[in-house]
Amino acid sequence: MTDIGRRGFLVRTGLALSAAVLASASSRTLANQQPSPHRFTNWEDLRAKFPLSPQLIHLAAFFLASHPAPVRDAIERHRAGLDADPIGYWSEHEEKQEAKVLLAAAEYLGSNTADIALTDSTTMGLGLLYGGLKLGNEQEILTTTHDHYSTETALRLRAERTGAMVRQIHLYRSLKTVSRDEIVESLRKGITPMTRIVAVTWVHSSTGLKLPIHEMAQAIQTINRSRDEQNRVIFCVDGVHALGVEDFRVNELGCDFLIAGTHKWMFGPRGTGLVWGQPKAWPIARATIPTFSSQAYDLWMENKSSKGLPQSVHMTPGGFHSFEHRWALDEAFLFHQAIGKSKVTQRIYELNQQLKQGLAAMPHVTLHTPMSQDLSAGIVCLEVAGLAPRTVVEKLRQRNIVGSVTPYATKYVRLAPSLVNSSEEIEMTLREIKNLRTA
Ligand SMILES: Cc1ncc(COP(=O)(O)O)c(C=O)c1O
């Protein structure tokens, strides 16, 4: 193994980390040592770190991140370096930056760097994972009727290509009566001796419903007690609307794989994402796109097998990327760490509660997202009597309020209060929705 390759191997397997990288990244996560790009004193200050148009109330900010100042600065720095000397800058920074990104992601998630594959989006992670999971002839994939286009299509493509069996279940009867118990029970009943993979979405972008992932994982663990490793149910979660919202440590969540883009609630560079897998689960994943990790490439150049490398390495697809974006991702994790996970969650919940309480009191509005924060996160879905969702979103836009329509067969107005919003903005939004009755 070359010197560079060996360094990469140590970093990726989590056996060793460059002292400098470790020291700089971990010291920057300490709240009392925030470096200036991450420092903020109040929520207005935080909002000022985003180049978001100040004329607009951004209630669809989760859709695609606006880059906050530290992320933007890092992108510009890498872009300038790559533009000035592409191969020189790449050689100098590739391993170092990837190690930094993995370390920041691992610290944020509460996992090891070796458990994380880097992707370009949620969809890329879902496609690569579901496309390659090893399945026996008699084994099926169990999924739900509530998932996003990307999960559903990734599974359909897998079924068409390989003949894999995919079965969908409903997790609840009605949003009006849905409970955590009902969801867990529906899952438990849906799992058969043939079920090898369970594929769900943590927070539904169709309704705002949040699944009780930890309880679902516990139900699966109970089922798994009577199964051997080859038949164990593998629990896969699209977590894109939980990452950067919910306060969790991935090792304690209980799922096997968490797939997410980091360019939504995390405020990472557009075109970034990850797949986390627990060490016991990674061997079931098979890569599709050749990785460009230096350790795999180095071994190939020496005519040696790279089979011994962690599966997360193989599941990080090559070739070259928009490196200025990929290498700036650590800044997004540090940005969130500087605020603090629990503060992030609390703030998003507060704003969402304010919006939901206001909407629930309006006779012309049907609130579809459950009021309870046990069953919701940062997305609120609603309808206004007599107005198509598209019309409501257009009317709000005319009043400088940016929402979206759920991109599903059943369409709702979707508003997502986030860290870039204020309580005053939620009040203004409620006033405008109230006025829609008489408009
Ligand atoms: C639940 C869910 N999963 C996946 C995606 C796709 O995310 P990405 O753009 O990161 O592929 C979206 C929305 O875009 C979504 O709402």
The ligand as an SDF file (V2000), in Angstrom:
LIG
                    3D

 16 16  0  0  0  0  0  0  0  0999 V2000
  -38.7810   11.7720    1.9550 C   0  0  0  0  0  0  0  0  0  0  0  0
  -37.8740   12.2030    0.8480 C   0  0  0  0  0  0  0  0  0  0  0  0
  -36.8900   11.3760    0.4340 N   0  0  0  0  0  0  0  0  0  0  0  0
  -36.0520   11.7140   -0.5580 C   0  0  0  0  0  0  0  0  0  0  0  0
  -36.1520   12.9350   -1.1900 C   0  0  0  0  0  0  0  0  0  0  0  0
  -35.1570   13.2540   -2.2700 C   0  0  0  0  0  0  0  0  0  0  0  0
  -34.0770   13.8940   -1.6770 O   0  0  0  0  0  0  0  0  0  0  0  0
  -32.7390   14.2150   -2.5140 P   0  0  0  0  0  0  0  0  0  0  0  0
  -33.0520   15.4440   -3.2970 O   0  0  0  0  0  0  0  0  0  0  0  0
  -31.7000   14.4470   -1.4670 O   0  0  0  0  0  0  0  0  0  0  0  0
  -32.4740   13.0610   -3.3620 O   0  0  0  0  0  0  0  0  0  0  0  0
  -37.1560   13.8390   -0.7750 C   0  0  0  0  0  0  0  0  0  0  0  0
  -37.3470   15.1710   -1.3660 C   0  0  0  0  0  0  0  0  0  0  0  0
  -36.7960   15.6720   -2.2490 O   0  0  0  0  0  0  0  0  0  0  0  0
  -38.0460   13.4520    0.2370 C   0  0  0  0  0  0  0  0  0  0  0  0
  -39.0370   14.2610    0.6220 O   0  0  0  0  0  0  0  0  0  0  0  0
  1  2  1  0
  2  3  1  0
  2 15  2  0
  3  4  2  0
  4  5  1  0
  5  6  1  0
  5 12  2  0
  6  7  1  0
  7  8  1  0
  8  9  2  0
  8 10  1  0
  8 11  1  0
 12 13  1  0
 12 15  1  0
 13 14  2  0
 15 16  1  0
M  END
$$$$
